[in-house]
Amino acid sequence: MTDVHALKKDILNKARQIHKTQVKWRRHLHQYPEVSNEEFETTAFIKKLVRELGLKILPLKMETGVLAEIKGPRPGPTVALRADIDALPVLEQTGLPYASKNTGCMHACGHDAHSAIVLGTAAVLMKMRRELTGNVRLLFQPAEEMPPGGARPMIANGALKNVSTIFGIHVDPHLTVGKIGLCDGPAMASVYDFDLIIKGKGGHAARPHTAIDAITTAAEVVGSLQKIVSREIDPVTPIAITFGRIEGGAARNVVADLVTLAGTARTFARSARKRVPTLIKRTVAGVCRAHGAGYEIIEAASYPVLVNDAATNRLFARNQELLFGKNRVVEAETVLGGEDFACYVEKVPGSWMRLGVMNKKIGADQPWHSPRFIIDEEALYYGTALLVASTLDYMNQKAR
């Protein structure tokens, strides 16, 4: 068996050696961002690098995204590493020399860094291939930012076939570079995004009794749906129902015949997640029936709760301490945001870790999705070394 300290040194050396190249990869991706399901150049760039690294590209019947694999010299488990590759429709305001050249599109959530880290991890593991007892599956997933997400299509294309565990990583501008955040159990909320259409009957404002007012009906629907949270769900269960957009009406003296609303429901409870769509439909149906209006509910997205595996987190924590010393792991907070990485860990054990990228000296402390979002690129080194070490450690445990 390989000496632990010698292996640690080898991992850190190889991660440091690849770092400058990773920075170049990341900056290229940053300059040429593409939004969800339009990551054509990004896909071509990643495929080119994957081939150059000597990895096998697996079939993927999707327009964007890459699925690749490293075959180890000995049989063992397959460890999956996931990176999301899409950007956001954000106008960059960082002033960086490698700022986005695609106006109105920006890697404002760090997916360029995720891709560079997983590519760097693959490069290091190829150099350490003799240490592999099993295989490594690389998932470069499109459309994380746009519902219904790219995770389920990846799974349908065999991304998790024979996979024993999956590791996810996300940069965190609230954590100092060199640290990671871990959260056992529920870490991100389930998401039920829906569009609601209220169908009334138009008429003159002077004769409202001859019409069916879609606006007043919609207003009552919004109010009634808020009562689901307080009266239909266990009070100890966190849940939020929010309408972020409402549109309807044409003039002040015309009773609106149609209103559209865009809503989202978030919760950490699996039981509540199953009940919410039914409760929403029941409430909308009741209010509309009382007003004589019709309705239509269209599901836009539905993600499960992202539940991190505690054993995988212990694996990350152990290797983080082994590589970089103590006091480098913090407890990450749970948030009501959604992430389609949840679809993977619904199928196989795994965890989604937070990677610190904050460095206030260079202004790397802006929140996700900000037009001024930047990272400390030293984080690429830390993330790569940790993924390499955790992959090898997992395989070694399973081989015992």
FENHUMO-V124021 format. One record per backbone hydrogen bond with DSSP energy under -1.0 kcal/mol. CO is the residue of the C=O (numbers start at 1). NH is the residue of the N-H. If there is no record, write none. Layout:
co=CO nh=NH
co=CO nh=NH
This chain:
co=3 nh=7
co=4 nh=8
co=5 nh=9
co=6 nh=10
co=7 nh=11
co=8 nh=12
co=9 nh=13
co=10 nh=14
co=11 nh=15
co=12 nh=16
co=13 nh=17
co=14 nh=18
co=18 nh=22
co=19 nh=23
co=20 nh=24
co=21 nh=25
co=22 nh=26
co=23 nh=27
co=24 nh=28
co=25 nh=29
co=26 nh=30
co=27 nh=31
co=28 nh=32
co=31 nh=101
co=34 nh=87
co=35 nh=38
co=38 nh=40
co=39 nh=43
co=40 nh=44
co=41 nh=45
co=42 nh=46
co=43 nh=47
co=44 nh=48
co=45 nh=49
co=46 nh=50
co=47 nh=51
co=48 nh=52
co=49 nh=53
co=50 nh=55
co=51 nh=54
co=56 nh=69
co=60 nh=62
co=66 nh=140
co=67 nh=58
co=68 nh=138
co=69 nh=56
co=70 nh=136
co=77 nh=135
co=78 nh=164
co=78 nh=165
co=79 nh=137
co=80 nh=167
co=81 nh=139
co=83 nh=141
co=88 nh=90
co=88 nh=106
co=96 nh=99
co=102 nh=105
co=106 nh=88
co=106 nh=108
co=108 nh=369
co=110 nh=114
co=111 nh=115
co=112 nh=116
co=113 nh=117
co=114 nh=118
co=115 nh=119
co=116 nh=120
co=117 nh=121
co=118 nh=122
co=119 nh=123
co=120 nh=124
co=121 nh=125
co=122 nh=126
co=123 nh=127
co=124 nh=128
co=128 nh=131
co=129 nh=132
co=135 nh=79
co=136 nh=70
co=137 nh=81
co=138 nh=68
co=139 nh=83
co=140 nh=66
co=141 nh=85
co=146 nh=149
co=150 nh=154
co=151 nh=155
co=152 nh=156
co=153 nh=157
co=154 nh=159
co=155 nh=158
co=158 nh=161
co=160 nh=163
co=165 nh=80
co=166 nh=351
co=167 nh=82
co=168 nh=353
co=170 nh=355
co=172 nh=175
co=172 nh=357
co=175 nh=358
co=176 nh=179
co=179 nh=356
co=180 nh=330
co=181 nh=354
co=182 nh=332
co=185 nh=308
co=187 nh=335
co=188 nh=306
co=190 nh=267
co=191 nh=303
co=192 nh=265
co=193 nh=300
co=193 nh=301
co=194 nh=263
co=195 nh=298
co=196 nh=261
co=197 nh=296
co=198 nh=259
co=199 nh=294
co=201 nh=212
co=203 nh=255
co=204 nh=207
co=207 nh=210
co=208 nh=211
co=212 nh=201
co=213 nh=217
co=214 nh=218
co=215 nh=219
co=216 nh=220
co=217 nh=221
co=218 nh=222
co=219 nh=223
co=220 nh=224
co=221 nh=225
co=222 nh=226
co=227 nh=231
co=228 nh=232
co=228 nh=233
co=234 nh=237
co=238 nh=268
co=240 nh=266
co=242 nh=264
co=245 nh=262
co=247 nh=260
co=251 nh=254
co=253 nh=205
co=256 nh=214
co=257 nh=200
co=259 nh=198
co=260 nh=247
co=261 nh=196
co=262 nh=244
co=262 nh=245
co=263 nh=194
co=264 nh=242
co=265 nh=192
co=266 nh=240
co=267 nh=190
co=269 nh=273
co=270 nh=274
co=271 nh=275
co=272 nh=276
co=275 nh=279
co=276 nh=280
co=277 nh=281
co=278 nh=282
co=279 nh=283
co=280 nh=284
co=281 nh=285
co=282 nh=286
co=283 nh=287
co=284 nh=288
co=285 nh=289
co=286 nh=290
co=287 nh=291
co=288 nh=293
co=294 nh=199
co=296 nh=197
co=298 nh=195
co=301 nh=193
co=303 nh=191
co=306 nh=187
co=306 nh=188
co=308 nh=185
co=309 nh=313
co=310 nh=314
co=311 nh=315
co=312 nh=316
co=313 nh=317
co=314 nh=318
co=315 nh=319
co=316 nh=320
co=317 nh=321
co=318 nh=322
co=319 nh=323
co=320 nh=324
co=321 nh=325
co=328 nh=180
co=330 nh=182
co=337 nh=189
co=339 nh=342
co=340 nh=343
co=341 nh=344
co=341 nh=345
co=344 nh=347
co=344 nh=348
co=349 nh=166
co=350 nh=309
co=351 nh=168
co=353 nh=170
co=354 nh=181
co=355 nh=172
co=357 nh=376
co=358 nh=177
co=359 nh=362
co=359 nh=364
co=363 nh=365
co=364 nh=359
co=367 nh=370
co=370 nh=373
co=371 nh=93
co=376 nh=379
co=377 nh=380
co=378 nh=382
co=379 nh=383
co=380 nh=384
co=381 nh=385
co=382 nh=386
co=383 nh=387
co=384 nh=388
co=385 nh=389
co=386 nh=390
co=387 nh=391
co=388 nh=392
co=389 nh=393
co=390 nh=394
co=391 nh=395
co=392 nh=396
co=393 nh=397
co=394 nh=398
co=395 nh=399
